[in-house]
Amino acid sequence: MKNRVHSREVEAAARRLLNERGVTIPEIADIVYEMQIPFSPGLTKEECIESVDAVLMKREIQHAILVGVELDMLAEQKKLSEPLQSIVEQDEGLFGVDETIALGAVFGYGSIAVTTFGHLDKFKMGIIQKLDTKIANGKVHTFLDDLVASIAANASSRLAHRLRDKQERLTAEEIAQHENEEKIG
């Protein structure tokens, strides 16, 4: 029996895949900023980057990235069996498994993340819009565009909760406890 894969290795692999597929943390943070600035006028891009980084520490997100990007890459290599190959390669309109995987990774940050994901899936902002093509430069992004929306939605929700914590003047210890609870899973 093989040893378990260490969580640091899984996180590094997920981050590496995003980078290899042309998605940067600042690009995701730009979406988070646009989603949250109307509710938090003092928000900085650095806070958004920090929030995206925190979301990428969650196993559910990492696992979703690994599975989704792997399926995109297999479709590029034409290694999926039919009819799945054609469905994924064309990002078939009635195929919802890509959204289902991404949505499953959203539930850790509550209803705000779920509704934000729905908004991003419908209105495709920033890098999500760029990825939302059937095939771009030989790349298939059927899963990746939804995964990026999931990451951005989670990071937006996380920031919304941080804003409330600050408004309620929670202690640094209470805020840290919230942060640690969110890292579970």
N, C-alpha and C positions, 0 to 999 in steps of 0.2 A: 504494500500500500504506500502511495506517495504521501509525503508530508504536505500539510496544508500550505497554501500560498499565503505568504505574509501580506498583511493589509497594506504595508508601504509599497510593496511590489504591485499590487492591484491598482492603487492610486496612481503610481508612476506610469503604469501602462495606460490607464484611462487618459491621463494628461498628455502622454506622448501621442496617443491616437488622435486626440483633438488637434494637437499641433501639426501632426503629419497630414491631417485632412484640411488644414488651412484655417482652423478656428483658434483665435487667441483669446486669452482671458480678458484683455481690454475691450475686444469687440463684444463679448458677452456683457461686460460691465457697462458698455454704452447703452445697451438695451435696458438694463436694470436702471440706469440713470434716467432714461427717458420715461420709464414706467413710474418711477418714484419721485422725481423732482416736483411734480404738481402737489404732492402731499408733504414734501420735506424741502422747503426752499433752500436750506443750508447744506443740503447733501453735496458731498464731493465725489469725484470719480474714484478717489482712493478708497472711500468707504464701499463703493460698489465693487471694486476689484477685490477687496477684503471679503465681501459677502460671497462673491463667486468662488473664491478660493475655499471658503468654509464649506460651501455646498459640495464642492468637489472632494471633500474629505469623507462624505457619506457613502457607505458601501452600496446602497441602492442605486445611486447615481453612477458610481463606478461600474457596477455590474451592467446597468442598462447601456452605458457607453460601449462596453466591451462587446455585448451581444449585438447591439444595433449596428455599430461600425463594421463588425465582422460580417454581418449579413450584406451590408452595402458593398464591401470589398469582394465578397463571394459573387455577388451579382455582376460586378465589374469584370470579374474573371470568367463569367458565364459558367459558374460551378454549381448553381442551384438547379434542381430538377424542374422541369416544366410541370405545371404552368407557373410555379412560384417564380422561376427566373424572369419570365415576361412581366409578371405582376410587379415584382420589386423593381426591375429595371425601368419600367414605365411609370412607376409610382402611381399605379392604378387608383383612380378616384374612390372606388368602393373598398379598397384595401385599408383597413384601419388598425392593423397590427402595429404599425410604426407609431401611431398615436397612443395605442394601448400600452406599449412598453414605456414610452415617455411619460404618459399620465401616471402609470404605476410608480414612477420615480418621484412624482410630485407630492404624493400624499403625506410625506414626512413633515411638510411645512404648512399643512392646514388648508382651509377652504380658500384663503387668499391666493395661495399658490395654484390651486385648481382653477379658479376663475381667471387668474392671470395667464395660465397656460392656454386656456380656451381662447382668450383674447389674442395671444401671440400666434396661436395656430391659425386663427382666422385672418389676422391683419399683417402677419409676417414683417417684422421690423429688422433693420440692420442686416447683420450676417445671416439671419434666418431667411430673409428674402433672397439673398445671394445664393444660399444653398438650395432653396426651393425650386430647383429646376429638374426636369426629368433626367437629363444627363448633361453635365457641364465638364468640358475638357476630358471626356472619357470617364468621369467620376460619377458614381451613383450616390446620391445623398438622401435616399428615401427615408432612412431612419435618422440620419444626423441632424437634419433641420428640426425635427421634432425634439430630439435630445437637447439641442441647444436651447430651444424654447423652454424645455423642462428646467434646465439649469438656471436660465434667466428668471423664470417664474419663481423658483425656489429662492433664489438670491433676493428677488424683490420682496417676497413675503418675509423673509428673514429680516430685511431692513425695516419693513413696516412694524414688525414686532419689536425691533430694537428702538425704533422711534417711540413707540408706546412706553417701553421700559424707561426711556429717558424722561418722557413727559411725566411719568408717575414717580420719577426720582427714586427708582430702585437703587439699592446699594450696588457697588461694584461686585460684591460677593453674590448677590441675587442675579445680576446679569450674567456673571460667569456660570452660575448654576444652570441658567436657561441655555447658555451656550453648550455646556457639557451634555445636557439632556438632548439637545438637537443632534449631537454627534453620534448618538446611539443608533446603530443600524447602519 
